[in-house]
Amino acid sequence: MINYQSKQIVIDALIKVINAAPGLYFQRNHLYCQTYQNSDISMQEFNTWVDYANQILDISYNHIGYNAILITKIAIGQLSSQYGASFIQRVDQIKRELLNLAQLILQYQ
């Protein structure tokens, strides 16, 4: 049984990780069209964010002991090393995993 306050703390932490995700930055040209400066993020940006996500998952598991957190951490490890996917694609997939985890925590009794 996870109490509401513990759930809220973990969900807030997951949302902060999602909001801190690196992304593509765009600039506007003279025709007001968005153009991307590059098509991917750096490996360093990606690895730093994934490390942050894993630290939050470890702390969250220690706080509430919910096994879905460990399953999500394993999934993130697999997504992080996915061959052929760009870093930005991996970020999007990991964000989905984190959102799914937040939803599971909300539903957990």
RAJO-V374277 format. One record per helix or strand of 2 or more residues. SS is the DSSP state (h for helix, s for strand). FROM is the first residue (numbers start at 1). TO is the last residue. If there is no record, write none. Layout:
BEGIN
<<SS,FROM,TO> <SS,FROM,TO>>
END
This chain:
BEGIN
<<h,4,19> <s,26,28> <s,34,36> <h,43,64> <h,67,80> <h,87,107>>
END
